Amino acid sequence: MALCGGVRSVTATMTDVAAPQREAGILLHPTSLPGNGPFGELGPEALQFVDFLAAAGQRLWQVLPLGPVHEDLSPYQALSAFAGNAELIGREWLLETLGGVNDEIRQESPHELIARHYRECLEKIEYRENFALFCRGQSHWLEDYALFRVLKDRHRQQAWNEWPVALRDRHPEALQALAVEEEAALDHYRYQQYLFYQQWHRVRQYANAKGIRILGDMPIFVAYDSADVWANRDAFLLDEAGNPTVVAGVPPDYFSATGQRWGNPHYDWEWMEADGFRWWHQRVAQHLELFDLFRVDHFRGFEAGWEIPAHEPTAINGRWVEAPGDALFASLRRRFGELPIVAEDLGVITPAVTALRRRYHLPGMLILQFAFDSGPENPYLPHNHTEDSVVYTGTHDNNTTLGWYQALSPEQQQRVQEYLNFPQEPMPWALIECAYASVARQAIVPMQDVLGLGEEHRMNTPGVPQGNWRWRFQWGFLPDELSARLAGLVARYGRDH
């Protein structure tokens, strides 16, 4: 048994909020589900995964952002902050609603199959009414997204700032002409979203019925080449031609002498606040429609963001610029009540960032792989954990726990072993049990770790532009006793009530 020592609580800072139950969950993006296509998709495999979670005593399924991706496949640089990734639309669920399915139809491409579904199902009045209702309800983003995708197709996927000026700058007469000329293509993109939302809600409802909540993920920034920036230029710091004047990143630190230049445009916070944070209200409402709770990536950017002049090739010459996070979250809480948000507060976090997180009762994140590279004051060591946290063995950006442990020096491995009291369990189970034993209310483990997989199975390697976001598992990876083993840990550490 892995022993992780004592822990301290910060419940005194949250006395006006009922403490949530202790829970456990698994991190797995739907693209990693098994299946016959190049990526996992929604459908029977997703429901089977929910069944596995339920049998294993899990109450949370964490996913990555669900938006449509660029060629690099990163879900953190999506074409839209509101749309779903049409590549996740499940073929089996499309086929079961079509009549007269034969082998020829089964061999159709996803594009062809969605087009067929559109033609056949919209002959039924119920489908027509539901589709029209969806389009009206999502019109605040759906129309711009459909236009954006059609224009990307017309211009060989060029970024929107390279389009002809009339389209780049959204001249009404140019967009009206496009709407007439491309009516069928626009409807195709609208219908993709209808199908995605329909199928995703089917998965979420099934999970909720099994007692499992879905934990989503919201990147704080959006991709420059996205429908969001093209359609909301006033909300971002751009010049007259639509080019960013400053971009997001983080300053130089222990891990990088030049910092990280992400390239996302910064928000014009002054304009957004004057507008009542309307875009953020829409975005949060959308996430609450999709998820039971969600993580916000790079939470510290709500207190201050690292602004890098757009012409700078690295992050060295940036500066910290305050953001109106307090005003934003106060506005969101007035509308939505207590916010079911997990704050990604990793890295160098100031007292002001922690104060902002706790003011709105948002749990932070703790990563056990970060715990053993310094002394006893390391905040990720379990004896420093607090209840208002979600503890992970690692995240999608980390090596797998087995890969991480195998890459440590013998001396570092010995330090880990000594802290865990020389556990009988090998890695990664020693660290999984440590996460479950933590006082943190939620414990989440990547699927790769519960399967005991090594470095070659990691999801993403930050700073490496190729080969990421492609990992998948097969049901044959699961040992017969895995569900019972996880359920036993859930019961042992009180994560079942």
N, C-alpha and C positions, 0 to 999 in steps of 0.2 A: 504493500500500500504506500502510495506517495504521500508524505506528510509535508504540509506547506506552512506550518507554524501559525501563530496568532495573527489577528487582523484587527483593525480599528474601524469605527463607524463614523459617518458624518450625518447620521439621521437627524441630529439636532438642527442642521441647516435646512431640513425639509419637513418640519413638523406640521405644516399645513397641507401636506400632500400624503394621501394614503400610500403606504409602501406597497409596491407591486409584489407579486409572488416571485419566488425563486424559480428560474426557468433555465432550460438548456435548449440549444438549437444547433443547426448545421448550416454552414455556408456553402451553397452550390448555385451557380448561375444556370438558368435553364438551357443555355447553349451546351452545357456539359452533360446533359441527360443522354442516355443511350438512344439509339434509333438508327434508321437506315440512311438518312441524309447526311450531308457534310457537317451539320451541327444539330444539337439537340433541339427539340421543339415541344410545343404544348400538345397535349393529347394523352393517350393512355399511359405513356412512360412517366409523365408528370404526376398523374394520379397514383401510379405505383410507387413513386418516390414519396408522396404524401403518406401512403400506407406504411412504408418503411419507417418514416419519421414517427408515426403514431405508435407502431410496434416497439420502437426504441425509446419511448417515453419523452420524445422531443416535443416542445411547444412552440418552437420558432423555426422558420425556414427563411434564411437570409439570402437575398439575391443581389446582383449588381444592377446598375441602371439598365432599364429595358428599352432605351431609345434606339432608333435606327443608326447604324454605324457607318463610318467612312471605311476606306480600303484597309486601314490598319486594324480594324475590328475593335478598337477600344470603345467600350461602353461609356467612357468618361469624356468622349469627344463626339457627341451624337449630332446628327443632322437636325434634331429637334429636342427640346426639353419636355415636350408634351406627347409626341407620337410614340408608338410602340414599334419595335423591330419586326417588320413583316416576315423576316426569315424565321421567326419563332412560330408562325401560324402553322398549326398541326395539320398535316395532310390527311391523317385518318379521320379527324373530326370534320374535315371538308367532305371527304368521300362518303361519310355516313349520312350526309344530308342531301347527296345527289342521287338521282334516280338512274337506273340502268348502267351502273358502273361496270366496265369491262377492263381487260388487261391493257387495252390501248389508252384508256383514260387514266389508269393507274400510272402509266409511264409519262404522262404529261409533266412539263416543268411546273414549278410553283406558280409562275406568272400565268401560264395557260390554265392551270387548275382554278386559280382565283377568278380569272375571266369567265370560265365556264360556270363557276358557282354564282357569279354575279348575274349572268344571263338567265340561268335556270331558277334561282331562288327569288329573284325580284319579280318573277311572274306570280308569286304568291303574295297576296295582299298583306299578310302578317309581316313578311320580310320587308316589303316596301315601306310599311309604316314604321317599323323599328329602325330601318336604315335612315329614313327621313328624320326621325326623332333624334337619332344619334348625331346626325350632321348639324341639326339645329343646336343641340346641347353643347357640342364641341366647336361651334363656329368661331369662337374667339381665337382659336389656333389652327383649326383644321383647314380652313380655306387658304390661309397663308402657306401652310405646309404643303398642300397639294400644288399650289402655284410654284413654290420653291422647287419641288421635286421635278415637276414638268420642265421648268426652266433649266435645271441641272441636266436633264436628259437632252434638251435641245442644244445645250452648249458643251456637250462632251464632258460633263461633270466638272467644268471649271468653277472656281469659287465665284460667289455672286458679285464681288467687286470688279470682276473682269467681264461682266456682261455689258451689252450696250447700255448707254447712260439711261435711256428711258425705262429699261427694265431694272437696272441697278437701283435707280432712284424711285422706282415704283410710280411712274407717271400713270394716273388713272386710265387714260385712253389706251395706253399700251397693255395694261393688265386686263382691261375689258375686252380688247381684241383677242388676247390670249385665251380668255375664258370661253369665247365663242369658238375659236379655232381648235382648241384642245379639250373640248367638253368631255370626250370619252376618256382621255388620259387622266384628266382631273378626277373623274368619277372612279377610275381604277384606284388611284391613291386614297381617295376617301373610303372606298370599300375595303381596301387593305386594313385601314385603321378600325373600321367597324368590326371586321373579323377578328383582328387582334384583341380588341377590347372585349368582345363577346367571349372569346376563348379564355382570355386571362381571368375574367370574372368567374368563369366556370371552374378554373383551377382554384381560385381564392375561396369560392364558396365551398368547394369540396374540402379544402384544408381547414377552413373555419369549422365545418361540421365535425371534423375529426379532432377539434380542440387545438388546432395549430394556427398561429398567427404568422403572417408573412411580413418580414422586415425588408423594406426596400432601401434604395440608395439614391440620394440626390447630390450630384456634384454641385459645389457652390457656384462654379463658373460654367459658362456654356461655350461651345466651340464657336470660333469666329465664323466659319463657313457653315452657318446654320440658319434655319428659317427664323429663329428667335432674333438674331442680330439683324438680318435683312429686313424683317418686318417691324422692328422696334428700335430704330437707330437712335432715337432720342434718349433711350435708356442706357446707352453705352458711350464711352469716351472715344469718339471717332472724329476724323476730319471731314471736310465737305465732300470728299470723294468716297467716304465710307471706310477709310483705312484707320486702324487703331492708332491712337496717339501714344498710349501706354498699354503694356500687356502684363499679365499676371505671372507670378512665380514665387520663389522663396530665396532669401539671401544666402551667401556663402556660409557653410557650416562645416562641421566635422566630416560630413560625408562628401562634400563637394566644394572645392576651392573657388569655383565660379558660381555657385548656387544653381538653381534650376529656373530656366526660362520656359514656362509652359506655353506662352503665346496667346492665351485666352484674352479677349478684350476685358477691360475693367468696366464696372458699372458706373454710370453717372449717378452716384448716390443722392446728390442734391436734387436732381430732376426726379428721381424715383420717389424720394420722400415727399416732394411737392405734389406728386401724382397720387399720394396716399398708398404707395407701395402696391399699386394695383396688379402689376405683373407678378409680384411675389405672392399675392393672395391667390391669383389664378394658379400659380405653380403648386403651392401647398395644397390647394383644394384638389388639384389633379392627383397629387401623391396620396392624399387621403382617400381618394376614390380607388386607387390601385392597390394600396397597402394598408395594413393595420397599424404599422409604425414605420418610420424610415430613418436611416442614417444620413446626416449631412456631412459631406466630405469637406475637409479643410475649414472646419468651424471657426478657426482663429481669424479667418478673413472677414468675419462679421464685426470684429473689434478693430482690426487694422489689416490692410492688405499691402503686399509688397508690389509697388508700381515700378515697372521698368520701362524707360523710354523705348518706343517701338523700334528705333533704329539700332539699339544696342544689341550686340550678338550674344551677350551673356547677361546673367542677373546681377553682376557685381555692382553696377551703378544705379541700382534701384533705391527706393526710399519707402519707409512705412507711411501710409496715409490712413488716417482714422476712418472708420465706417460707422454708420448709424445703427449698429446692431441692436442696441437697447430700444430705440424707437421702432425698428422693424419688428422685433419679437413682441413688444408691447402691442403693436397694431395687430399682429397675427393672433395673439392670445385673446384680444377683445373679440375677434371674430370667431375663432375656432375653440376657445377654451384652452385647457391645458394641452400642450403640444406633445404628441407621441413621437418625439424626435430623439435620436441618439447623436451626440455631438462627437465627430471625429476630432479629437484634441491631441493628436500625437505630435511629437517633435518638441521644439522649444516653445513652451506655453507660458505666457505672462500671467501674473495675478489678475489683471483686468479681464483676460479671456476666461479664466476659471470663474471669476465673479459673475460674468455674463452668463455662463453656462448654468451656474447654480441658481442665479436669480430666476431663471425660467424652468428650473427643476429638470434639466436635461442630463441624463447620464452620459459620462465620458467613456473613453475606451482604454483598455489595458492590454498590452501584448506581452505574453510570457517570453517570447523569443528575445525581447529587448531587456529582460530582467537581469541577465547574468554578466554584463560586460562592464560593471563598475561595482561600487561598494554597497553597503547595507542601506544607504539612503535612496537607492534606485527606486523610483515610484512604481516600477512594474513588478518588483519583487512582491510576492503574495502577502508578506507581513505588513506592507504599506498599502494594500488595497483598501478601497472604501466601497460602501454599499451602492452608492449612486454611480455605478460603473457597469460596463459590459466587458467581460474578460474573454480574450481569445488566445489560443495557442499561437496563431499567426493569421494573417489576412491574405487576400488575393495577391497582394504585392510582395509577400514574403516567400521565401523558400518553404517547401513542406517542412514539417517539424523534423521528420527523419533526415531529410537532406540538410537542414540547418545543423542538427546535432552531429552528423557525420563530418561536416565541414569544420567543426571546432577542433582546436588543438587538444592533445591529451590533457593538458593542464586545465583548459576550459571545460572539458567534459567532466573532469574530476570535481570542479567547482559546482557544476550543475548537480552531479550525483550527491555531493555532500549536502547541498541545500535541500534536496528532495529526500534526504535521510536514506541514501542508498536503496532506492526502491527495487523491489523484486521485478517489477514490470519493466520491460525494455522500452525504448523510445519507439513510437511517439506516445504510448499509453501512459507513461509516467507524467508527461506534461498535460495530457488530457485530464487525468485524474486531478492534477494540481488545479486546473481551471475549474473543474466541478467543485472542488473543495473551497475555492475562494469565497469570500464574503460578498463579492460582486453579485448583484441580483440576477444578471443574465450571464451565461457561459455559452460561447459559440465556438465551434470547431469546424474548420474546413473539411469538406468531404475527403480530400486527399489524406488528411491526418487520421480520420477514423478508419480509412482503408490501409493505413500503414505504408503509404507510397513514398518514394524517394524523390530526389531533386528533379528528375526528368519529367515529373508530373505537375510541376508548378504552373500556375495560371498566368502569371505576368512577372517579367523582370524589368523593373523601372529603368529607364535610360537605354534599353535595348529596343530598337524600333520594329523588329520583325520577329515572328514566331510566337507572339503572345495571343492570349484569349482563345486558344484552340483546344484546351484540354477537355477530354470526355472520359467518362467511366463506363464500364459495362457491368451488367448485373452479376456476371461471373466473378467480378472483383470482390464481392461481398462474402466474407466467411459465414457459414451457417449460423454461428453463435453470435454474430455482431449485434443484432437487435437486442438480444437478451443481455449482452455485456453492457451496452449503453444504458438500457433500462435499469440494470443493477446499480450503475453509478448514479443515475438520476435519483433512485430511491435512497441510496446510501447518504447522499449529500443534500437531501431535502429539496430537490429541484422538481418535485412532482406535486406541489401544492401551493 
